Amino acid sequence: SGQTIPFLVFQLQSKWVAGVLSGRLELPSQEAMMRDVDAFYSDMEARGCAKRRTHDLGQGNPFEYEDWLAEQCGLDKMEEWRRVIYVAARARVSVRLESYRDEWDDDQLLAQAHNDLSKYL
């Protein structure tokens, strides 16, 4: 599947864990967490996903987990251009493994990224 950006997930997970351990973020009640687990497995079953894919972060709604982590930590969701670039890159890998780095057709997204990131310079 591959619909998750690993280092972004690691960063958000570490912020979430630090928030919980420091007391800035509060875990839901055990009952609420169990309801979420039941809903998660029901959704997987409805989509025909095997339980062995429980930890496959790319299944279902792309970037849903990242959005949830960001929201929990009080952070903005990932920018749309970043999502589109990632999905396009993953698609290129699947069809042109040997040359996916050589040919790009998303200059407009790179311009958006440059514009957005230039505020940090």
Secondary structure, DSSP 8 states (H G I E B T S, - for coil): ---S-HHHHHHHHHHHHHHHHHTSS----HHHHHHHHHHHHHHHHHTT--GGGTT-TTSSSTTHHHHHHHHHTT-----HHHHHHHHHHHHHHHH-TTTTTT----HHHHHHHHHHHGGG-
